[in-house]
Amino acid sequence: MWGFGVYLMHLADYLSRRKYNKQKMKTCDVCSQKFDSLEEMEKHRRDSHPNVPPREASA
Ligand SMILES: [Zn+2]
């Protein structure tokens, strides 16, 4: 039974790493869609949200 617990620990660790990696992706601040690069995100933003002014990157 302990084997299953170890499996769950590894699974949780794997999922947390995946989540961490995803945080490095660019996220659209309008619809929260994620993109591999800043260029893709900006292209999506122009195409999908042309009426939303870009938010100032103060953070
Ligand atoms: Zn968007």
N, CA, C, O and the ligand as a Tripos MOL2 file, in Angstrom:
@<TRIPOS>MOLECULE
protein
  237   235    60     0     0
PROTEIN
NO_CHARGES

@<TRIPOS>ATOM
      1 N           0.8380   -1.2140    0.0000 N.3       1 MET1
      2 CA          0.0000    0.0000    0.0000 C.3       1 MET1
      3 C           0.8640    1.2510    0.0000 C.2       1 MET1
      4 O           0.4770    2.2840   -0.5480 O.2       1 MET1
      5 N           2.0490    1.1530    0.6230 N.am      2 TRP2
      6 CA          2.9080    2.3460    0.6840 C.3       2 TRP2
      7 C           3.3770    2.7540   -0.7090 C.2       2 TRP2
      8 O           3.6640    3.9220   -0.9710 O.2       2 TRP2
      9 N           3.4480    1.7390   -1.6170 N.am      3 GLY3
     10 CA          3.8870    2.0330   -2.9740 C.3       3 GLY3
     11 C           2.9700    3.0200   -3.6680 C.2       3 GLY3
     12 O           3.4230    3.8840   -4.4190 O.2       3 GLY3
     13 N           1.6960    2.8890   -3.4170 N.am      4 PHE4
     14 CA          0.7420    3.8000   -4.0350 C.3       4 PHE4
     15 C           0.9390    5.2200   -3.5060 C.2       4 PHE4
     16 O           0.8100    6.1930   -4.2500 O.2       4 PHE4
     17 N           1.2550    5.3300   -2.2020 N.am      5 GLY5
     18 CA          1.5060    6.6500   -1.6220 C.3       5 GLY5
     19 C           2.7200    7.3040   -2.2480 C.2       5 GLY5
     20 O           2.7160    8.5050   -2.5190 O.2       5 GLY5
     21 N           3.7730    6.5070   -2.4800 N.am      6 VAL6
     22 CA          4.9750    7.0360   -3.1240 C.3       6 VAL6
     23 C           4.6550    7.4910   -4.5400 C.2       6 VAL6
     24 O           5.1320    8.5260   -5.0040 O.2       6 VAL6
     25 N           3.8420    6.6950   -5.2100 N.am      7 TYR7
     26 CA          3.4340    7.0620   -6.5640 C.3       7 TYR7
     27 C           2.7170    8.4100   -6.5660 C.2       7 TYR7
     28 O           2.9640    9.2520   -7.4300 O.2       7 TYR7
     29 N           1.8230    8.6070   -5.5900 N.am      8 LEU8
     30 CA          1.0850    9.8640   -5.5040 C.3       8 LEU8
     31 C           2.0360   11.0340   -5.2180 C.2       8 LEU8
     32 O           1.8520   12.1310   -5.7440 O.2       8 LEU8
     33 N           3.0570   10.7900   -4.3780 N.am      9 MET9
     34 CA          4.0180   11.8460   -4.0820 C.3       9 MET9
     35 C           4.7760   12.2570   -5.3420 C.2       9 MET9
     36 O           4.9760   13.4410   -5.6100 O.2       9 MET9
     37 N           5.1910   11.2450   -6.1090 N.am     10 HIS10
     38 CA          5.9030   11.5510   -7.3530 C.3      10 HIS10
     39 C           4.9930   12.2750   -8.3380 C.2      10 HIS10
     40 O           5.4200   13.1900   -9.0420 O.2      10 HIS10
     41 N           3.7310   11.8520   -8.3740 N.am     11 LEU11
     42 CA          2.7830   12.4770   -9.2850 C.3      11 LEU11
     43 C           2.5720   13.9440   -8.8960 C.2      11 LEU11
     44 O           2.5580   14.8220   -9.7590 O.2      11 LEU11
     45 N           2.4100   14.2030   -7.5990 N.am     12 ALA12
     46 CA          2.2100   15.5740   -7.1350 C.3      12 ALA12
     47 C           3.4410   16.4200   -7.4410 C.2      12 ALA12
     48 O           3.3200   17.5800   -7.8350 O.2      12 ALA12
     49 N           4.6260   15.8380   -7.2590 N.am     13 ASP13
     50 CA          5.8640   16.5510   -7.5500 C.3      13 ASP13
     51 C           5.9570   16.8670   -9.0360 C.2      13 ASP13
     52 O           6.3570   17.9640   -9.4260 O.2      13 ASP13
     53 N           5.5840   15.8930   -9.8580 N.am     14 TYR14
     54 CA          5.6280   16.0850  -11.2980 C.3      14 TYR14
     55 C           4.6620   17.1840  -11.7230 C.2      14 TYR14
     56 O           5.0000   18.0390  -12.5410 O.2      14 TYR14
     57 N           3.4590   17.1540  -11.1620 N.am     15 LEU15
     58 CA          2.4610   18.1500  -11.5310 C.3      15 LEU15
     59 C           2.8890   19.5400  -11.0660 C.2      15 LEU15
     60 O           2.6590   20.5210  -11.7730 O.2      15 LEU15
     61 N           3.5060   19.6380   -9.8900 N.am     16 SER16
     62 CA          3.9320   20.9470   -9.4010 C.3      16 SER16
     63 C           5.0500   21.5050  -10.2710 C.2      16 SER16
     64 O           5.1290   22.7140  -10.4880 O.2      16 SER16
     65 N           5.9180   20.6210  -10.7720 N.am     17 ARG17
     66 CA          6.9770   21.0900  -11.6750 C.3      17 ARG17
     67 C           6.3790   21.5820  -12.9880 C.2      17 ARG17
     68 O           6.7980   22.6040  -13.5310 O.2      17 ARG17
     69 N           5.3950   20.8400  -13.4870 N.am     18 ARG18
     70 CA          4.7390   21.2740  -14.7220 C.3      18 ARG18
     71 C           4.1040   22.6360  -14.5270 C.2      18 ARG18
     72 O           4.2000   23.5000  -15.3980 O.2      18 ARG18
     73 N           3.4550   22.8320  -13.3890 N.am     19 LYS19
     74 CA          2.8020   24.0990  -13.1030 C.3      19 LYS19
     75 C           3.8450   25.2120  -13.0440 C.2      19 LYS19
     76 O           3.6220   26.3130  -13.5470 O.2      19 LYS19
     77 N           4.9910   24.9100  -12.4220 N.am     20 TYR20
     78 CA          6.0440   25.9120  -12.3200 C.3      20 TYR20
     79 C           6.5600   26.2880  -13.7050 C.2      20 TYR20
     80 O           6.7930   27.4630  -13.9920 O.2      20 TYR20
     81 N           6.7370   25.2800  -14.5610 N.am     21 ASN21
     82 CA          7.2200   25.5500  -15.9080 C.3      21 ASN21
     83 C           6.2360   26.4250  -16.6890 C.2      21 ASN21
     84 O           6.6330   27.3090  -17.4480 O.2      21 ASN21
     85 N           4.9620   26.1610  -16.4870 N.am     22 LYS22
     86 CA          3.9550   26.9260  -17.2140 C.3      22 LYS22
     87 C           3.9710   28.3920  -16.8130 C.2      22 LYS22
     88 O           3.5870   29.2550  -17.6030 O.2      22 LYS22
     89 N           4.4130   28.6830  -15.5910 N.am     23 GLN23
     90 CA          4.4270   30.0660  -15.1450 C.3      23 GLN23
     91 C           5.4300   30.8930  -15.9340 C.2      23 GLN23
     92 O           5.3520   32.1210  -15.9520 O.2      23 GLN23
     93 N           6.3770   30.2150  -16.5910 N.am     24 LYS24
     94 CA          7.3490   30.9560  -17.3820 C.3      24 LYS24
     95 C           6.7900   31.3350  -18.7520 C.2      24 LYS24
     96 O           7.3950   32.1120  -19.4900 O.2      24 LYS24
     97 N           5.6190   30.7720  -19.0790 N.am     25 MET25
     98 CA          5.0000   31.1010  -20.3510 C.3      25 MET25
     99 C           4.3570   32.4810  -20.2730 C.2      25 MET25
    100 O           4.0560   32.9850  -19.1920 O.2      25 MET25
    101 N           4.1530   33.0780  -21.4450 N.am     26 LYS26
    102 CA          3.4990   34.3810  -21.4960 C.3      26 LYS26
    103 C           1.9930   34.1970  -21.4100 C.2      26 LYS26
    104 O           1.4300   33.3410  -22.0930 O.2      26 LYS26
    105 N           1.3450   34.9860  -20.5860 N.am     27 THR27
    106 CA         -0.0880   34.8690  -20.3940 C.3      27 THR27
    107 C          -0.7890   36.1360  -20.8540 C.2      27 THR27
    108 O          -0.3850   37.2450  -20.5010 O.2      27 THR27
    109 N          -1.8370   35.9650  -21.6390 N.am     28 CYS28
    110 CA         -2.6540   37.0950  -22.0430 C.3      28 CYS28
    111 C          -3.3460   37.6570  -20.8060 C.2      28 CYS28
    112 O          -4.0170   36.9200  -20.0830 O.2      28 CYS28
    113 N          -3.1880   38.9600  -20.5570 N.am     29 ASP29
    114 CA         -3.7700   39.5340  -19.3420 C.3      29 ASP29
    115 C          -5.2550   39.8320  -19.5130 C.2      29 ASP29
    116 O          -5.9030   40.3000  -18.5770 O.2      29 ASP29
    117 N          -5.7980   39.5670  -20.6950 N.am     30 VAL30
    118 CA         -7.2280   39.7890  -20.9290 C.3      30 VAL30
    119 C          -8.0060   38.5020  -20.7160 C.2      30 VAL30
    120 O          -9.0060   38.4940  -19.9980 O.2      30 VAL30
    121 N          -7.5580   37.4090  -21.3320 N.am     31 CYS31
    122 CA         -8.3140   36.1570  -21.2560 C.3      31 CYS31
    123 C          -7.5310   35.0390  -20.5800 C.2      31 CYS31
    124 O          -8.0300   33.9190  -20.4700 O.2      31 CYS31
    125 N          -6.2970   35.3260  -20.1200 N.am     32 SER32
    126 CA         -5.4730   34.3560  -19.3770 C.3      32 SER32
    127 C          -5.0400   33.1690  -20.2180 C.2      32 SER32
    128 O          -4.6120   32.1530  -19.6700 O.2      32 SER32
    129 N          -5.1390   33.2710  -21.5290 N.am     33 GLN33
    130 CA         -4.6260   32.2110  -22.3870 C.3      33 GLN33
    131 C          -3.1010   32.2680  -22.3760 C.2      33 GLN33
    132 O          -2.5170   33.3490  -22.3050 O.2      33 GLN33
    133 N          -2.4490   31.0850  -22.4470 N.am     34 LYS34
    134 CA         -1.0020   31.0170  -22.3170 C.3      34 LYS34
    135 C          -0.3350   30.7710  -23.6610 C.2      34 LYS34
    136 O          -0.8770   30.0740  -24.5190 O.2      34 LYS34
    137 N           0.8590   31.3580  -23.8360 N.am     35 PHE35
    138 CA          1.5880   31.2580  -25.0900 C.3      35 PHE35
    139 C           3.0570   30.9740  -24.8140 C.2      35 PHE35
    140 O           3.5950   31.3230  -23.7630 O.2      35 PHE35
    141 N           3.6900   30.3280  -25.7920 N.am     36 ASP36
    142 CA          5.0800   29.9260  -25.6170 C.3      36 ASP36
    143 C           6.0350   31.1050  -25.6690 C.2      36 ASP36
    144 O           7.1250   31.0520  -25.0990 O.2      36 ASP36
    145 N           5.6280   32.1720  -26.3520 N.am     37 SER37
    146 CA          6.5470   33.2940  -26.4970 C.3      37 SER37
    147 C           5.7960   34.6160  -26.4080 C.2      37 SER37
    148 O           4.5780   34.6760  -26.5730 O.2      37 SER37
    149 N           6.5550   35.6670  -26.1460 N.am     38 LEU38
    150 CA          5.9550   36.9950  -26.0630 C.3      38 LEU38
    151 C           5.3670   37.4050  -27.4040 C.2      38 LEU38
    152 O           4.3330   38.0690  -27.4660 O.2      38 LEU38
    153 N           6.0430   36.9980  -28.4830 N.am     39 GLU39
    154 CA          5.5630   37.3510  -29.8170 C.3      39 GLU39
    155 C           4.1800   36.7480  -30.0880 C.2      39 GLU39
    156 O           3.2850   37.4150  -30.6050 O.2      39 GLU39
    157 N           4.0310   35.4680  -29.7240 N.am     40 GLU40
    158 CA          2.7410   34.8100  -29.9340 C.3      40 GLU40
    159 C           1.6510   35.4870  -29.1150 C.2      40 GLU40
    160 O           0.5330   35.6870  -29.5880 O.2      40 GLU40
    161 N           1.9960   35.8370  -27.8760 N.am     41 MET41
    162 CA          1.0050   36.4630  -27.0000 C.3      41 MET41
    163 C           0.5890   37.8120  -27.5520 C.2      41 MET41
    164 O          -0.5960   38.1430  -27.5440 O.2      41 MET41
    165 N           1.5400   38.5960  -28.0290 N.am     42 GLU42
    166 CA          1.2060   39.9170  -28.5550 C.3      42 GLU42
    167 C           0.3760   39.8130  -29.8320 C.2      42 GLU42
    168 O          -0.5330   40.6110  -30.0600 O.2      42 GLU42
    169 N           0.6990   38.8150  -30.6680 N.am     43 LYS43
    170 CA         -0.0750   38.6040  -31.8900 C.3      43 LYS43
    171 C          -1.5190   38.2490  -31.5360 C.2      43 LYS43
    172 O          -2.4610   38.7940  -32.1120 O.2      43 LYS43
    173 N          -1.6820   37.3220  -30.5740 N.am     44 HIS44
    174 CA         -3.0180   36.9330  -30.1290 C.3      44 HIS44
    175 C          -3.7610   38.1430  -29.5760 C.2      44 HIS44
    176 O          -4.9530   38.3190  -29.8310 O.2      44 HIS44
    177 N          -3.0600   38.9630  -28.8280 N.am     45 ARG45
    178 CA         -3.6850   40.1150  -28.1840 C.3      45 ARG45
    179 C          -4.2040   41.1120  -29.2320 C.2      45 ARG45
    180 O          -5.3050   41.6490  -29.1140 O.2      45 ARG45
    181 N          -3.3800   41.3390  -30.2530 N.am     46 ARG46
    182 CA         -3.8080   42.2470  -31.3250 C.3      46 ARG46
    183 C          -5.0070   41.6750  -32.0830 C.2      46 ARG46
    184 O          -5.9360   42.3970  -32.4460 O.2      46 ARG46
    185 N          -4.9620   40.3370  -32.3160 N.am     47 ASP47
    186 CA         -6.0200   39.7070  -33.1090 C.3      47 ASP47
    187 C          -7.3140   39.5420  -32.3150 C.2      47 ASP47
    188 O          -8.4030   39.7470  -32.8510 O.2      47 ASP47
    189 N          -7.1970   39.1710  -31.0310 N.am     48 SER48
    190 CA         -8.3750   38.7920  -30.2580 C.3      48 SER48
    191 C          -8.9320   39.9370  -29.4230 C.2      48 SER48
    192 O         -10.1330   39.9910  -29.1560 O.2      48 SER48
    193 N          -8.0580   40.8510  -29.0120 N.am     49 HIS49
    194 CA         -8.5300   41.9490  -28.1610 C.3      49 HIS49
    195 C          -8.0420   43.2910  -28.7030 C.2      49 HIS49
    196 O          -7.3210   44.0100  -28.0100 O.2      49 HIS49
    197 N          -8.4270   43.6360  -29.9320 N.am     50 PRO50
    198 CA         -7.9100   44.8700  -30.5530 C.3      50 PRO50
    199 C          -8.4000   46.1240  -29.8460 C.2      50 PRO50
    200 O          -7.7940   47.1870  -29.9860 O.2      50 PRO50
    201 N          -9.4870   46.0190  -29.0890 N.am     51 ASN51
    202 CA        -10.0500   47.2080  -28.4550 C.3      51 ASN51
    203 C          -9.5750   47.3900  -27.0220 C.2      51 ASN51
    204 O          -9.9250   48.3700  -26.3640 O.2      51 ASN51
    205 N          -8.7730   46.4380  -26.5380 N.am     52 VAL52
    206 CA         -8.2920   46.5320  -25.1660 C.3      52 VAL52
    207 C          -6.8890   47.1370  -25.1850 C.2      52 VAL52
    208 O          -5.9750   46.5400  -25.7540 O.2      52 VAL52
    209 N          -6.7010   48.2970  -24.5810 N.am     53 PRO53
    210 CA         -5.3730   48.9020  -24.5790 C.3      53 PRO53
    211 C          -4.3950   48.0680  -23.7660 C.2      53 PRO53
    212 O          -4.7830   47.4780  -22.7570 O.2      53 PRO53
    213 N          -3.1450   48.0070  -24.1800 N.am     54 PRO54
    214 CA         -2.1490   47.2090  -23.4440 C.3      54 PRO54
    215 C          -1.9530   47.7410  -22.0410 C.2      54 PRO54
    216 O          -1.8700   48.9500  -21.8250 O.2      54 PRO54
    217 N          -1.8800   46.8280  -21.0960 N.am     55 ARG55
    218 CA         -1.6910   47.2130  -19.7000 C.3      55 ARG55
    219 C          -0.2170   47.5400  -19.4550 C.2      55 ARG55
    220 O           0.6650   46.8430  -19.9560 O.2      55 ARG55
    221 N           0.0430   48.5720  -18.7030 N.am     56 GLU56
    222 CA          1.4220   48.9530  -18.4390 C.3      56 GLU56
    223 C           2.1150   47.8950  -17.5860 C.2      56 GLU56
    224 O           1.5820   47.4280  -16.5790 O.2      56 GLU56
    225 N           3.3250   47.5320  -18.0250 N.am     57 ALA57
    226 CA          4.0650   46.5030  -17.3180 C.3      57 ALA57
    227 C           4.8010   47.1080  -16.1420 C.2      57 ALA57
    228 O           6.0070   47.3470  -16.2000 O.2      57 ALA57
    229 N           4.0560   47.3530  -15.0670 N.am     58 SER58
    230 CA          4.6600   47.9850  -13.8930 C.3      58 SER58
    231 C           5.1950   46.9510  -12.9150 C.2      58 SER58
    232 O           6.0250   47.2730  -12.0650 O.2      58 SER58
    233 N           4.7310   45.7180  -13.0270 N.am     59 ALA59
    234 CA          5.1350   44.6870  -12.0680 C.3      59 ALA59
    235 C           6.4620   44.0830  -12.4880 C.2      59 ALA59
    236 O           6.9770   43.1930  -11.8100 O.2      59 ALA59
    237 ZN         -6.3890   36.9750  -24.8180 Zn       60 ZN60
@<TRIPOS>BOND
     1     1     2 1
     2     2     3 1
     3     3     4 2
     4     3     5 am
     5     5     6 1
     6     6     7 1
     7     7     8 2
     8     7     9 am
     9     9    10 1
    10    10    11 1
    11    11    12 2
    12    11    13 am
    13    13    14 1
    14    14    15 1
    15    15    16 2
    16    15    17 am
    17    17    18 1
    18    18    19 1
    19    19    20 2
    20    19    21 am
    21    21    22 1
    22    22    23 1
    23    23    24 2
    24    23    25 am
    25    25    26 1
    26    26    27 1
    27    27    28 2
    28    27    29 am
    29    29    30 1
    30    30    31 1
    31    31    32 2
    32    31    33 am
    33    33    34 1
    34    34    35 1
    35    35    36 2
    36    35    37 am
    37    37    38 1
    38    38    39 1
    39    39    40 2
    40    39    41 am
    41    41    42 1
    42    42    43 1
    43    43    44 2
    44    43    45 am
    45    45    46 1
    46    46    47 1
    47    47    48 2
    48    47    49 am
    49    49    50 1
    50    50    51 1
    51    51    52 2
    52    51    53 am
    53    53    54 1
    54    54    55 1
    55    55    56 2
    56    55    57 am
    57    57    58 1
    58    58    59 1
    59    59    60 2
    60    59    61 am
    61    61    62 1
    62    62    63 1
    63    63    64 2
    64    63    65 am
    65    65    66 1
    66    66    67 1
    67    67    68 2
    68    67    69 am
    69    69    70 1
    70    70    71 1
    71    71    72 2
    72    71    73 am
    73    73    74 1
    74    74    75 1
    75    75    76 2
    76    75    77 am
    77    77    78 1
    78    78    79 1
    79    79    80 2
    80    79    81 am
    81    81    82 1
    82    82    83 1
    83    83    84 2
    84    83    85 am
    85    85    86 1
    86    86    87 1
    87    87    88 2
    88    87    89 am
    89    89    90 1
    90    90    91 1
    91    91    92 2
    92    91    93 am
    93    93    94 1
    94    94    95 1
    95    95    96 2
    96    95    97 am
    97    97    98 1
    98    98    99 1
    99    99   100 2
   100    99   101 am
   101   101   102 1
   102   102   103 1
   103   103   104 2
   104   103   105 am
   105   105   106 1
   106   106   107 1
   107   107   108 2
   108   107   109 am
   109   109   110 1
   110   110   111 1
   111   111   112 2
   112   111   113 am
   113   113   114 1
   114   114   115 1
   115   115   116 2
   116   115   117 am
   117   117   118 1
   118   118   119 1
   119   119   120 2
   120   119   121 am
   121   121   122 1
   122   122   123 1
   123   123   124 2
   124   123   125 am
   125   125   126 1
   126   126   127 1
   127   127   128 2
   128   127   129 am
   129   129   130 1
   130   130   131 1
   131   131   132 2
   132   131   133 am
   133   133   134 1
   134   134   135 1
   135   135   136 2
   136   135   137 am
   137   137   138 1
   138   138   139 1
   139   139   140 2
   140   139   141 am
   141   141   142 1
   142   142   143 1
   143   143   144 2
   144   143   145 am
   145   145   146 1
   146   146   147 1
   147   147   148 2
   148   147   149 am
   149   149   150 1
   150   150   151 1
   151   151   152 2
   152   151   153 am
   153   153   154 1
   154   154   155 1
   155   155   156 2
   156   155   157 am
   157   157   158 1
   158   158   159 1
   159   159   160 2
   160   159   161 am
   161   161   162 1
   162   162   163 1
   163   163   164 2
   164   163   165 am
   165   165   166 1
   166   166   167 1
   167   167   168 2
   168   167   169 am
   169   169   170 1
   170   170   171 1
   171   171   172 2
   172   171   173 am
   173   173   174 1
   174   174   175 1
   175   175   176 2
   176   175   177 am
   177   177   178 1
   178   178   179 1
   179   179   180 2
   180   179   181 am
   181   181   182 1
   182   182   183 1
   183   183   184 2
   184   183   185 am
   185   185   186 1
   186   186   187 1
   187   187   188 2
   188   187   189 am
   189   189   190 1
   190   190   191 1
   191   191   192 2
   192   191   193 am
   193   193   194 1
   194   194   195 1
   195   195   196 2
   196   195   197 am
   197   197   198 1
   198   198   199 1
   199   199   200 2
   200   199   201 am
   201   201   202 1
   202   202   203 1
   203   203   204 2
   204   203   205 am
   205   205   206 1
   206   206   207 1
   207   207   208 2
   208   207   209 am
   209   209   210 1
   210   210   211 1
   211   211   212 2
   212   211   213 am
   213   213   214 1
   214   214   215 1
   215   215   216 2
   216   215   217 am
   217   217   218 1
   218   218   219 1
   219   219   220 2
   220   219   221 am
   221   221   222 1
   222   222   223 1
   223   223   224 2
   224   223   225 am
   225   225   226 1
   226   226   227 1
   227   227   228 2
   228   227   229 am
   229   229   230 1
   230   230   231 1
   231   231   232 2
   232   231   233 am
   233   233   234 1
   234   234   235 1
   235   235   236 2
@<TRIPOS>SUBSTRUCTURE
     1 MET1         2 RESIDUE 1 A MET
     2 TRP2         6 RESIDUE 1 A TRP
     3 GLY3        10 RESIDUE 1 A GLY
     4 PHE4        14 RESIDUE 1 A PHE
     5 GLY5        18 RESIDUE 1 A GLY
     6 VAL6        22 RESIDUE 1 A VAL
     7 TYR7        26 RESIDUE 1 A TYR
     8 LEU8        30 RESIDUE 1 A LEU
     9 MET9        34 RESIDUE 1 A MET
    10 HIS10       38 RESIDUE 1 A HIS
    11 LEU11       42 RESIDUE 1 A LEU
    12 ALA12       46 RESIDUE 1 A ALA
    13 ASP13       50 RESIDUE 1 A ASP
    14 TYR14       54 RESIDUE 1 A TYR
    15 LEU15       58 RESIDUE 1 A LEU
    16 SER16       62 RESIDUE 1 A SER
    17 ARG17       66 RESIDUE 1 A ARG
    18 ARG18       70 RESIDUE 1 A ARG
    19 LYS19       74 RESIDUE 1 A LYS
    20 TYR20       78 RESIDUE 1 A TYR
    21 ASN21       82 RESIDUE 1 A ASN
    22 LYS22       86 RESIDUE 1 A LYS
    23 GLN23       90 RESIDUE 1 A GLN
    24 LYS24       94 RESIDUE 1 A LYS
    25 MET25       98 RESIDUE 1 A MET
    26 LYS26      102 RESIDUE 1 A LYS
    27 THR27      106 RESIDUE 1 A THR
    28 CYS28      110 RESIDUE 1 A CYS
    29 ASP29      114 RESIDUE 1 A ASP
    30 VAL30      118 RESIDUE 1 A VAL
    31 CYS31      122 RESIDUE 1 A CYS
    32 SER32      126 RESIDUE 1 A SER
    33 GLN33      130 RESIDUE 1 A GLN
    34 LYS34      134 RESIDUE 1 A LYS
    35 PHE35      138 RESIDUE 1 A PHE
    36 ASP36      142 RESIDUE 1 A ASP
    37 SER37      146 RESIDUE 1 A SER
    38 LEU38      150 RESIDUE 1 A LEU
    39 GLU39      154 RESIDUE 1 A GLU
    40 GLU40      158 RESIDUE 1 A GLU
    41 MET41      162 RESIDUE 1 A MET
    42 GLU42      166 RESIDUE 1 A GLU
    43 LYS43      170 RESIDUE 1 A LYS
    44 HIS44      174 RESIDUE 1 A HIS
    45 ARG45      178 RESIDUE 1 A ARG
    46 ARG46      182 RESIDUE 1 A ARG
    47 ASP47      186 RESIDUE 1 A ASP
    48 SER48      190 RESIDUE 1 A SER
    49 HIS49      194 RESIDUE 1 A HIS
    50 PRO50      198 RESIDUE 1 A PRO
    51 ASN51      202 RESIDUE 1 A ASN
    52 VAL52      206 RESIDUE 1 A VAL
    53 PRO53      210 RESIDUE 1 A PRO
    54 PRO54      214 RESIDUE 1 A PRO
    55 ARG55      218 RESIDUE 1 A ARG
    56 GLU56      222 RESIDUE 1 A GLU
    57 ALA57      226 RESIDUE 1 A ALA
    58 SER58      230 RESIDUE 1 A SER
    59 ALA59      234 RESIDUE 1 A ALA
    60 ZN60       237 GROUP 0 **** ****
